[in-house]
Amino acid sequence: MKLPRHRQRVRVEMTPLLDIIFLVLVLFIYAMLTMTPDRGRKLNLPESSVAAPVRTEGPGLYLSSDGAMFLDKRPVSADELPQILQGLMAESGPSLTVRVFADARLDYQTLYRALDLLEQAGVSDIALQAAPAASGSSGIQPGSGAAAPADEKSNREISQ
């Protein structure tokens, strides 16, 4: 006896396929957004072997080697920086994180002046940014001024 064959047409459901495609697309877009480097100003950042870049939704304060300040890409003066930051904190809330990108050749006093301006504006979350160090580099070079004093007289003056 011969059994009748019912030939059913195969249906390919498109809805689950589209769901998967859109999910993968969203994941790729999110991954690309987190991998984009900060493109504010071109600076020679100091190197660090342990510092990791901070990815936050906040403004970037760029300090160039000549002491010029930029809030993201906009040049700002020391007088107007606290007012601008207070306005940003009023819009986004008090948990504003400011990323500070200081050039490696910037003098220490200028960096602290900028940090004082951030403190005056009421910013409590500050993230200092650094470039990744070259492999095998400790960051301290012989003769760079980071070594201990050479003679005993200098050691005694420091310890007193």
Secondary structure, DSSP 8 states (H G I E B T S, - for coil): -------------HHHHHHHHHHHHHHHHHHHHHH----S------EESS------SS-EEEE-TTS-EEETTEEE-TTTHHHHHHHHHHHH-S--EEEEEE-TTS-HHHHHHHHHHHHHHT--EEEE--EE--TT--S--TTSS-S--SSHHHHHHHH-
